[in-house]
Amino acid sequence: MHRARKRFGQNFLHDAGIIDRIVGSIAPKPGQHMVEIGPGRGALTEPLLEATGGELDVVELDRDLIPILKTQFFRHENLRIHEADALTFDFNTLVTDDRPLRLVGNLPYNISTPLMFHLLDYSDHIHDMHFMLQKEVVQRLCAAPGDNAYGRLGIMIQYYCEARYLFTVPPGAFAPPPKVESAIVRLNPRTTIEYPADDPDKLAVVVRTAFNQRRKTLRNNLKPLMSAEAIESLGLNPGERAENLSIRDFVMLANHLSRTESSA
Ligand SMILES: C[S@@+](CC[C@H](N)C(=O)[O-])C[C@H]1O[C@@H](n2cnc3c(N)ncnc32)[C@H](O)[C@@H]1O
């Protein structure tokens, strides 16, 4: 018998109603290229295989789960089991035709943020991603300017993806139950970025610096990068706080930084 491992963030789904609701929101169809990250003991794998007509890629790190999955799904010859760390896995190796990937995962909470950033590298090949995450993380991913949860994570992810909070999942849906509530998020990589940054790395720097001390103004937080006059010249109020700026505002600040640095 496989014992749930804390190290791998193993909280297995066992509530049939919640599993149905998750798969219903994903709405997988035959012929689509679904990929599940962290299949665990197969709670989502089974209905995903059923919906796609038997084709699925899964990426699982815990090597003790691999033989269990192989035994459980031995009839499914189009289930491809990859024993790998999703954080370093090259998702391009799964792209073998013109079908975009649809990613699904009840993710270990400790890897969720780095994993989402890793997956952004493949966004050209991804149609959508549905993840179960800690509720607070989903709130941050989907937050709008002015929300308490609005900050670095939401801005950087929403720059690349549309993010939607689908629903909350209580701890009792898992065995063992986690200490916190969870939620399902849908991320759709944008086909075109409305306000592109000249250099996305500069956008990351500006956002990080602007939120350095949340209660402080742009004038104060951005001092190491630009003057209050420069902020004003972009039509922004230096007395404003970062939490009230739109993604477009951050892009303007980042582009100002790239342009002044390249002309210096
Ligand atoms: C929260 S459990 C979910 C299991 C199953 N999908 C479910 O819903 O019951 C997370 C799963 O991700 C796996 N995992 C943890 N870290 C991983 C990583 N870096 N790469 C791939 N899988 C990982 C764990 O072993 C576990 O099976």
The ligand as an SDF file (V2000), in Angstrom:
LIG
                    3D

 27 29  0  0  0  0  0  0  0  0999 V2000
   -1.9170   16.8960   -4.4300 C   0  0  0  0  0  0  0  0  0  0  0  0
   -1.3780   15.3440   -5.0960 S   0  0  0  0  0  0  0  0  0  0  0  0
   -2.6480   15.0530   -6.2890 C   0  0  0  0  0  0  0  0  0  0  0  0
   -2.7600   13.6190   -6.7400 C   0  0  0  0  0  0  0  0  0  0  0  0
   -3.9420   13.2900   -7.6590 C   0  0  0  0  0  0  0  0  0  0  0  0
   -3.9060   14.0360   -8.8990 N   0  0  0  0  0  0  0  0  0  0  0  0
   -5.2510   13.5720   -6.9480 C   0  0  0  0  0  0  0  0  0  0  0  0
   -5.9010   14.5630   -7.2990 O   0  0  0  0  0  0  0  0  0  0  0  0
   -5.6370   12.7940   -6.0730 O   0  0  0  0  0  0  0  0  0  0  0  0
    0.0190   15.9070   -6.0260 C   0  0  0  0  0  0  0  0  0  0  0  0
    0.7030   14.8680   -6.9260 C   0  0  0  0  0  0  0  0  0  0  0  0
    1.8250   15.4810   -7.5790 O   0  0  0  0  0  0  0  0  0  0  0  0
    2.9780   14.6460   -7.4740 C   0  0  0  0  0  0  0  0  0  0  0  0
    4.1630   15.5140   -7.5240 N   0  0  0  0  0  0  0  0  0  0  0  0
    4.7340   16.2080   -6.5090 C   0  0  0  0  0  0  0  0  0  0  0  0
    5.7650   16.9540   -6.9440 N   0  0  0  0  0  0  0  0  0  0  0  0
    5.8330   16.7430   -8.2780 C   0  0  0  0  0  0  0  0  0  0  0  0
    6.7000   17.2170   -9.3100 C   0  0  0  0  0  0  0  0  0  0  0  0
    7.6830   18.0770   -9.0430 N   0  0  0  0  0  0  0  0  0  0  0  0
    6.5100   16.7560  -10.5750 N   0  0  0  0  0  0  0  0  0  0  0  0
    5.5050   15.8760  -10.8620 C   0  0  0  0  0  0  0  0  0  0  0  0
    4.6570   15.3960   -9.9240 N   0  0  0  0  0  0  0  0  0  0  0  0
    4.8130   15.8160   -8.6640 C   0  0  0  0  0  0  0  0  0  0  0  0
    2.7940   13.9250   -6.1550 C   0  0  0  0  0  0  0  0  0  0  0  0
    3.5810   12.7720   -6.0550 O   0  0  0  0  0  0  0  0  0  0  0  0
    1.2820   13.6690   -6.1860 C   0  0  0  0  0  0  0  0  0  0  0  0
    1.0020   12.4990   -6.9000 O   0  0  0  0  0  0  0  0  0  0  0  0
  1  2  1  0
  2  3  1  0
  2 10  1  0
  3  4  1  0
  4  5  1  0
  5  6  1  0
  5  7  1  0
  7  8  2  0
  7  9  1  0
 10 11  1  0
 11 12  1  0
 11 26  1  0
 12 13  1  0
 13 14  1  0
 13 24  1  0
 14 15  1  0
 14 23  1  0
 15 16  2  0
 16 17  1  0
 17 18  1  0
 17 23  2  0
 18 19  1  0
 18 20  2  0
 20 21  1  0
 21 22  2  0
 22 23  1  0
 24 25  1  0
 24 26  1  0
 26 27  1  0
M  CHG  2   2   1   9  -1
M  END
$$$$
